[in-house]
Amino acid sequence: MTQNSDGGGVDGVDWDAEAGSFDEEPDHGLRDPEVRGAWAERLRGWLPERASDVLDLGCGTGSLSLLAAEQGHRVTGVDLSPAMVDLARAKLAGRDAVFLIGDAALPPVGEQRFDVVLVRHVLWALPDPGRALRQWWGLLRPGGRLVLVEGVWGAFGTAAETVTALAEPLGGRVLVERLSEESVLWGKDVDDERYAVVVRGD
């Protein structure tokens, strides 16, 4: 959830204020077992089989971080909303996970490198998505992968073709998975564009 310095999101949303109710959306909180299971299955396909270091950018309340941790991965989550980070820390208490307050576009991870950079519903809200992708790609170890879950929701979002065009210069293998028809992921039928772009360096 990338924000401006005044606490408001670049998309006009105050994510600190939204944190308390954020998990009420089926695909945010993953409280429904079928929705949760569908996202867990997707992550198994996107993340390496071996235990890996995963950077979850714009992690929100940590729902995807939790699924990754449950699959044996070491997770670092970053979100600029302190309220979101507090909820994520509580959700993953006792697990191999660290959560940092910071800008998803410029994660405060220093020289640390990761096997996977996972980003859901963040890229579309950034003022320079191409620059963010280059930054994220540089945080990967050789053979790493960048997993972007994005969409178009009315007047908001970014089309898959746009993200693909931005990702191709990175030099990895770019794969697109269409997710709109998989209503179980969203807890409802959707008629907008939802997709994942996976850029693999292996």
MILO-84108 format. One record per residue (C-alpha): residue number from 1; x, y, z; residue in three letters. Coordinates in steps of 0.5 Angstrom, whole numbers, always signed. Layout:
N
(r NUM, (X, Y, Z), "Ala")
...
This chain:
202
(r 1, (+0, +0, +0), "Met")
(r 2, (+4, +6, -2), "Thr")
(r 3, (+3, +12, +1), "Gln")
(r 4, (+5, +20, +0), "Asn")
(r 5, (+8, +23, +6), "Ser")
(r 6, (+1, +25, +9), "Asp")
(r 7, (-1, +18, +10), "Gly")
(r 8, (-6, +18, +4), "Gly")
(r 9, (-5, +13, -1), "Gly")
(r 10, (-3, +15, -8), "Val")
(r 11, (-9, +12, -10), "Asp")
(r 12, (-13, +17, -5), "Gly")
(r 13, (-14, +12, +0), "Val")
(r 14, (-12, +13, +7), "Asp")
(r 15, (-10, +5, +9), "Trp")
(r 16, (-8, +6, +16), "Asp")
(r 17, (-16, +8, +17), "Ala")
(r 18, (-18, +2, +12), "Glu")
(r 19, (-13, -3, +16), "Ala")
(r 20, (-19, -5, +21), "Gly")
(r 21, (-24, -7, +16), "Ser")
(r 22, (-19, -9, +10), "Phe")
(r 23, (-19, -16, +12), "Asp")
(r 24, (-27, -16, +11), "Glu")
(r 25, (-26, -17, +3), "Glu")
(r 26, (-26, -24, +1), "Pro")
(r 27, (-19, -24, -3), "Asp")
(r 28, (-16, -19, +3), "His")
(r 29, (-17, -23, +9), "Gly")
(r 30, (-18, -30, +6), "Leu")
(r 31, (-22, -32, +11), "Arg")
(r 32, (-27, -37, +7), "Asp")
(r 33, (-23, -44, +7), "Pro")
(r 34, (-25, -44, -1), "Glu")
(r 35, (-22, -37, -2), "Val")
(r 36, (-16, -39, +2), "Arg")
(r 37, (-15, -45, -1), "Gly")
(r 38, (-15, -42, -8), "Ala")
(r 39, (-10, -37, -7), "Trp")
(r 40, (-5, -42, -3), "Ala")
(r 41, (-5, -47, -9), "Glu")
(r 42, (-4, -41, -14), "Arg")
(r 43, (+2, -39, -9), "Leu")
(r 44, (+5, -46, -10), "Arg")
(r 45, (+5, -45, -17), "Gly")
(r 46, (+8, -38, -17), "Trp")
(r 47, (+13, -40, -11), "Leu")
(r 48, (+19, -45, -11), "Pro")
(r 49, (+18, -51, -8), "Glu")
(r 50, (+24, -51, -4), "Arg")
(r 51, (+24, -46, +2), "Ala")
(r 52, (+26, -39, +0), "Ser")
(r 53, (+26, -32, +2), "Asp")
(r 54, (+20, -28, -1), "Val")
(r 55, (+19, -21, -1), "Leu")
(r 56, (+12, -19, +0), "Asp")
(r 57, (+11, -11, -2), "Leu")
(r 58, (+5, -8, +0), "Gly")
(r 59, (+4, -13, +4), "Cys")
(r 60, (-2, -10, +7), "Gly")
(r 61, (-5, -15, +13), "Thr")
(r 62, (+0, -20, +11), "Gly")
(r 63, (-5, -25, +8), "Ser")
(r 64, (-1, -28, +3), "Leu")
(r 65, (+5, -27, +7), "Ser")
(r 66, (+2, -32, +12), "Leu")
(r 67, (+0, -37, +6), "Leu")
(r 68, (+8, -37, +4), "Ala")
(r 69, (+10, -38, +11), "Ala")
(r 70, (+5, -44, +12), "Glu")
(r 71, (+9, -47, +5), "Gln")
(r 72, (+15, -46, +9), "Gly")
(r 73, (+18, -40, +6), "His")
(r 74, (+22, -34, +10), "Arg")
(r 75, (+18, -28, +9), "Val")
(r 76, (+20, -20, +9), "Thr")
(r 77, (+13, -16, +8), "Gly")
(r 78, (+14, -8, +7), "Val")
(r 79, (+8, -4, +7), "Asp")
(r 80, (+8, +4, +9), "Leu")
(r 81, (+2, +4, +13), "Ser")
(r 82, (+4, +2, +20), "Pro")
(r 83, (-3, +0, +22), "Ala")
(r 84, (-3, -5, +16), "Met")
(r 85, (+4, -8, +19), "Val")
(r 86, (+2, -8, +26), "Asp")
(r 87, (-4, -13, +24), "Leu")
(r 88, (+1, -17, +19), "Ala")
(r 89, (+6, -18, +25), "Arg")
(r 90, (+0, -20, +29), "Ala")
(r 91, (-2, -25, +24), "Lys")
(r 92, (+4, -28, +23), "Leu")
(r 93, (+7, -28, +30), "Ala")
(r 94, (+11, -34, +32), "Gly")
(r 95, (+13, -35, +24), "Arg")
(r 96, (+19, -34, +20), "Asp")
(r 97, (+17, -27, +18), "Ala")
(r 98, (+19, -20, +19), "Val")
(r 99, (+15, -14, +17), "Phe")
(r 100, (+18, -7, +16), "Leu")
(r 101, (+14, +0, +15), "Ile")
(r 102, (+17, +3, +8), "Gly")
(r 103, (+15, +5, +1), "Asp")
(r 104, (+14, -1, -3), "Ala")
(r 105, (+17, +2, -9), "Ala")
(r 106, (+24, +3, -5), "Leu")
(r 107, (+24, -3, +0), "Pro")
(r 108, (+28, -1, +6), "Pro")
(r 109, (+32, -8, +6), "Val")
(r 110, (+39, -6, +5), "Gly")
(r 111, (+43, -11, +1), "Glu")
(r 112, (+39, -16, +3), "Gln")
(r 113, (+37, -21, -4), "Arg")
(r 114, (+31, -25, -5), "Phe")
(r 115, (+29, -31, -9), "Asp")
(r 116, (+22, -28, -10), "Val")
(r 117, (+19, -21, -10), "Val")
(r 118, (+11, -22, -9), "Leu")
(r 119, (+7, -16, -11), "Val")
(r 120, (-1, -16, -11), "Arg")
(r 121, (-5, -10, -13), "His")
(r 122, (+1, -4, -12), "Val")
(r 123, (+4, -3, -19), "Leu")
(r 124, (-2, +0, -22), "Trp")
(r 125, (-2, +6, -16), "Ala")
(r 126, (+5, +8, -17), "Leu")
(r 127, (+7, +14, -21), "Pro")
(r 128, (+13, +10, -25), "Asp")
(r 129, (+12, +3, -25), "Pro")
(r 130, (+17, +2, -30), "Gly")
(r 131, (+22, +4, -25), "Arg")
(r 132, (+19, +0, -19), "Ala")
(r 133, (+20, -6, -23), "Leu")
(r 134, (+27, -5, -25), "Arg")
(r 135, (+28, -4, -17), "Gln")
(r 136, (+25, -10, -15), "Trp")
(r 137, (+28, -14, -21), "Trp")
(r 138, (+35, -12, -18), "Gly")
(r 139, (+33, -15, -11), "Leu")
(r 140, (+33, -22, -14), "Leu")
(r 141, (+38, -27, -13), "Arg")
(r 142, (+40, -30, -20), "Pro")
(r 143, (+35, -35, -22), "Gly")
(r 144, (+29, -31, -18), "Gly")
(r 145, (+22, -29, -20), "Arg")
(r 146, (+18, -23, -20), "Leu")
(r 147, (+10, -25, -18), "Val")
(r 148, (+6, -19, -20), "Leu")
(r 149, (-2, -20, -19), "Val")
(r 150, (-6, -14, -22), "Glu")
(r 151, (-12, -12, -25), "Gly")
(r 152, (-17, -6, -28), "Val")
(r 153, (-22, -4, -24), "Trp")
(r 154, (-27, +1, -27), "Gly")
(r 155, (-22, +7, -28), "Ala")
(r 156, (-17, +4, -24), "Phe")
(r 157, (-11, -1, -25), "Gly")
(r 158, (-7, -3, -31), "Thr")
(r 159, (-8, -8, -37), "Ala")
(r 160, (-4, -14, -37), "Ala")
(r 161, (-1, -12, -44), "Glu")
(r 162, (+2, -6, -40), "Thr")
(r 163, (+5, -9, -35), "Val")
(r 164, (+8, -15, -40), "Thr")
(r 165, (+11, -9, -44), "Ala")
(r 166, (+14, -6, -38), "Leu")
(r 167, (+17, -13, -35), "Ala")
(r 168, (+20, -15, -42), "Glu")
(r 169, (+26, -11, -42), "Pro")
(r 170, (+28, -14, -35), "Leu")
(r 171, (+31, -20, -39), "Gly")
(r 172, (+27, -25, -35), "Gly")
(r 173, (+22, -30, -38), "Arg")
(r 174, (+15, -27, -38), "Val")
(r 175, (+9, -31, -37), "Leu")
(r 176, (+1, -28, -36), "Val")
(r 177, (-4, -32, -32), "Glu")
(r 178, (-11, -30, -33), "Arg")
(r 179, (-15, -30, -27), "Leu")
(r 180, (-22, -26, -28), "Ser")
(r 181, (-26, -33, -29), "Glu")
(r 182, (-23, -36, -23), "Glu")
(r 183, (-29, -33, -18), "Ser")
(r 184, (-26, -37, -12), "Val")
(r 185, (-20, -33, -12), "Leu")
(r 186, (-24, -27, -11), "Trp")
(r 187, (-30, -30, -7), "Gly")
(r 188, (-35, -27, -12), "Lys")
(r 189, (-36, -27, -20), "Asp")
(r 190, (-32, -21, -23), "Val")
(r 191, (-33, -18, -30), "Asp")
(r 192, (-26, -14, -30), "Asp")
(r 193, (-19, -16, -32), "Glu")
(r 194, (-15, -19, -26), "Arg")
(r 195, (-9, -23, -28), "Tyr")
(r 196, (-2, -25, -25), "Ala")
(r 197, (+5, -23, -29), "Val")
(r 198, (+11, -28, -27), "Val")
(r 199, (+18, -26, -29), "Val")
(r 200, (+23, -32, -28), "Arg")
(r 201, (+30, -31, -28), "Gly")
(r 202, (+31, -38, -29), "Asp")
